[in-house]
Amino acid sequence: MPSVLRPAVFLDRDGTLNRPVVREGKPYPPDTVAEFELFADVPAACRALRAAGFALVVATNQPDVGRGTQSQAVVEAMHARLLELVPEIERIEVCYDPGRGVPSLRRKPEPGMLRDAAAALGLDLARSWMIGDRWRDIDCGQRAGVRTVFIDLGYVEELRARPDFIAHNFAEAADFVMRHATSR
């Protein structure tokens, strides 16, 4: 592990980096690699975050794999495509737990994926951020001790905790992080 810990921006995947499939006001992940489409502002904003000194780590729940309604191979193919389009991403943490029975410490809103990435990459959680579009992302970030930015896409779902900032797109969220990175 490095002697100087680095700040990171933890990124949710669906609805934050790529377009979700929205049905009746609720977001879902794409079913196929062909449906996996990044928001247009994501590559440039990720380059800017990386240039500002942040490690970029995706932390994503993919419970459909655990439920048996999505193939792990398809999810991994989406992640390979994501890394092609956004090579600044250093790591992708995935939780396949469907949220039944014994709760997983890695399934958001639990902070396990963020803590695991911090330990593996030498990240300073106190100087880090979580950007996401669901209440689970904000709760996860707060439980990990990072600041949070909520991207409000108008879902029929309420936040449980108050984020540090509310943005309307990824570029706005990234800009806020870069402007406020040293204020803690």
N, C-alpha and C positions, 0 to 999 in steps of 0.2 A: 504494500500500500504506500502511496506517495506520502512524503512528510508534510506537505502543504495540501490541505483538503480544498477541493474545487467546488464552486457553486454549480448547481444544476437547475435545469427546468425539466420537470417531469410532465409528460404529455399523455393525456388520454388519447385514444385512437379514434374511435367512431364518434363523429359529431364534433371533433376537435381538429383532427388532421384530415380526415376524409368525410365525405358526405354520408350521413346516415340514411337509412330507408325509414321514412316516417309514416306510420300507420295510426290513424285516429289520435294524432297528437303525441304519439310515443315513438322514440327512436329505436331502431334496430340496426345491427351490422349488415353490410352487404352479404349476399349469399354466395357470390362468385367473384373470382379475380376480375372478370370483365366489368362487374358492377363497382369495383373498388376505385373510387375517384377522389383524388385529393382536392381540397379547396384550393382555388387558384393562388391565394396569398401565402400558402404554407411554405413552399420551397424558399422563397426570398426571405420570409420572416425567420425561418430556421437558420439560414445562412447568417443573418444579422445577429441572432442570439448566440450562435457559435462564435462569430467574430468578436462579440462582446465578452467572451470568456466562459460561457456556460457550457457544461456538458449537457447533452440532450438525451433523455431516456424516456422511452414510451412505457407506460404502465397501463395494461389493458385487461379487463375481465373479458373472457370469451367463454361464457358458461354453456353456449350451445354445443360446444365440443363435449363437455361433461354430460350433457343431456342426450347426446347421440344424434342431434339434429343438424350438426355441422361437422365436417371432416377436419381433423387437425391438419392434414396436408393442405387443404384449401386455405386455412388461416395462415400457415407457414408460407404459402405461396404469396399471400397478400403482404406478409411482412417482408419477404424478399423483394417484392415490387416497391414497397415503401422505402426500403433501404437503397434501391436503385434511384428512386426519385428524390430522396432526401438523405444523401450519404453523410450528412452531419450528425445523424442519429448514431450514438455510440452503443446503445443497448436497447433491447426490447424485452421487457418483463411481461410474462403472460400468466394469468390464472385461469385455468380451465374448470375450476370447481363450480358446479351449478348452484351452490348455495343451499344444499339440502343436508340435513343431519348436522354433524359436527362442523362448526364454522371454521373456515380456513383463515389463517393469519395473513394470507397473501391476497385474499379476495377483497377488493375495495368495497366498503369503506375502511377496512383494516389497512394498516400502513406497511405490511410486510414486503410488498414489491419495492417500495421506495427504500426501505431499510436495507433490503438485500442488495439493491443496486448501489446504494451509498457505501456499503461495506466492500463490495467488489471493485468499485471504481475510485474509492477515496474521495467521496463527496461530502461537502459540508451542508448538512440539512438546515442549519440555522441561517444560511445565506441562499437557500434554494427556494424554488417556486413549484407549484402544481397548477397546470392549466387544464380545465375540463369543462364539459357541458352538462354534467349530471350532479345531483346532490352527493353521490358516492365519491366523486372526485374531490369535491371540496372537503367533505368529512375526512377522507383519506389524507389529504394534504395537511389538514389541521392536526390530525392524530400523529402525523410524522414530524410535526414541528416546522413545516414550511409555510410560506405565504401562499395565498391562493387567488387565482383569477378564474372567474366563472364566465364562460361564453354563453350568453343567453340566446338560444335559438327558438324560444317560445314554446317549449314543450308543455304538455299538460302534467306538470310535475313541479312540486315546490321544493325549494332548498330547505335543508334542516339546520344548516349553520350559515353564518354570514361570511361571504368571501371578502378578501381585501379589496377586490375590484370586480366590477361587472363590465364585460366587453361584449361587442356584438359580432366580432369576427376574430380570427386568429391574429391577423396583423395588428389589430388594436390591442389585443392581449399581450403580444410580444413587445410592442412599443411601451406599454405600461411597465412591464418587467424591466426593460432596459433603462427606463427613466427613473425607476425606484429601487434599483438593485443595491445601491450603497446606503440607502436610508435606514438600514437596521443595524 
